[in-house]
């Protein structure tokens, strides 16, 4: 996975938690700090979790 795909999967996880959808343009100012802020709003310390196939 490249960094963009990781970013998208984390944002998708947060969107699923809130029950909303996000639309982030490719060259916007949305950063990893924004993801960290949303993660804390979800009540999580970070976005590390086990993935099962």
Beta strands, then each sheet from edge to edge (+ up, - down):
end
